């Protein structure tokens, strides 16, 4: 399993006077490269500053194209984020970006980065974006008012974790030429030990860093970062806490398990851990459902369990003392007669999905 990082930043903008220089980006790129190279046991940490758009596209494509099964691919960008007039598409600024011609002169996050995340062979993918409107780019699972929103995509971004400095409506904050930007400064502080490591081996994971960034930005009374993920079933280890220069390579990524694999102690442990992390993540991101909002949420009725369909409610149990209904369960549903094996298999499948917005 290889560990690779690509750290990019754009501090200078030559083609459009509306894009001001961001000298602090140099600090972002230099300091993050140093932390990852020193404490992350990465096979390679590549950093580039002030690239033209064509060069950036080629470098990013080569980076993801070279990854293999079991690899970790970490991508970071600091600079101007430009939102398209459609209010949704996000572009990353380069030295030759013209805001009047974004498709030709800027890096298309949705069109290019999304595609590369979908097609790379890497099993673990981490994306950190420190730019304005960066929250416009999220992984598959995102929440609005406690309700999961599912974008319509054919390919799944398995093992993808994203953390962005701002929402799709907010600007990121710089702090001057001699300091990293606010968001990157928080990331660096977390990676240097402030983010409490929860992994037994002492590694700081992407989830640990996200929790720290959320709480630290709140403590500084700044807008919270945006986190989203898909298919993250194992901790994504970033740096070895308190072990600079002595990091031991983390264990390999667990392979796919068949649906009918034995539900042993280890699988139960991972499933319960997954549910606990769901609750923890929902608490941090304030995604718990508010049952008082009657117009949006409807509590399931008390009494015997029922399965809701588009046209009728189907009881799971028959009359007291009787046998379950003989009617076969609908596709994707679980009757009492089949729960003992089918629902456990379905629950195990859910353990391979992200638990929140989305680690």
C-alpha positions, 0 to 999 in steps of 0.5 A: 500500500502506497501513500502519496500526497499532491499539494498545490497552491496559487498565490499569483494571478497574472491574467485577471486583475479581479483576482488579488494575489494571495502571498500566504498561500506559499506558507500553506503549501510549504508548511503542509508539505513539511508536516506530511513529509515528516510525520505522515510516512508518505512515499512521496509528497509533491508540491507545486506553486503557481501553475498554469491551468494546463499544467495543473490538469496534467499533474492532477491527472497523472497523480490519480492515474498512477495510483494502485489498489491499496494506495492513499491519495491525498490532494490539497489546494489553496488559492482562489475558488471561483464560483460559476454563474450557475451558482453551483460549479466550482473552479480552482484559480491558476496563474492564467485564470480569467474569470470571464472564461472559467472553463478554458482557464481554470481547473474545473473541480466538478468536471475534472477532479470528480471524474478522477476520484471516480476512476482512480484505483486508489482505495483511500482518497482525501481532498482538502480545499482551502478556497472560497466557495469550496463547500460547493464540491462534496462527496455523495452524501450530504445533509440538509436540515437532517435529511440525506440528499443523494446526488444523481451519479452512476459511479460511487466515490468509494473511500473518499473523504473531503474537508473544505474551508467554507460552504458554497456561499462563504469566502475563505480567510487569509491572514497575511503574507507570513502566515497560513490561511485560517483554515490551513493553520487549523489543519496544521495545528491539528496534524502537529498534535492538537487533533486528539488521535482515536486510533489505537496505533496513535495515528491521527486520522481524517476523522480526528482532524475533521473533529478538531477543525470543526471545534477549533473553528467554532472556538475562533467564532468562524464558519465551520468547515464542510465535511463529506465522504462516501464509502469510508469504512476504515480510518484514513491515517494521516500522520503519526501523533507524537512520532515524527520521523518514526511513523510505522506504516499503517496496516493495509486496507481491508478487502471487500467481504462477500455478503454471506461472510460469517457475522463474527465478532470482528464484523459485529465490532466494526458494525457497532463502531460504525454506528457509534461514529455515526452518532458522534459525527452527527453530533459534531455536525449538528445533523440530528433530526428535530422531531418537533418539525412536524412538517418535515419529519414523521415518527413511526407509529408505536406497536408492531413494526411495519414496512412502509410502501408507496401504497400500503403498510405491511405488518411484519408479524401476523396475529398473536401466536400465529405465523408471519404473513405468507405474502412474500416480502417485497424487493428490498424489504425484510419480513419477520421470516427473513430478518434473521439472515437478510436484515443482518446482511443488509446491516452489514452492507450499511457498515460499508457506507459513510455514516454522515455527511457524510468518516 
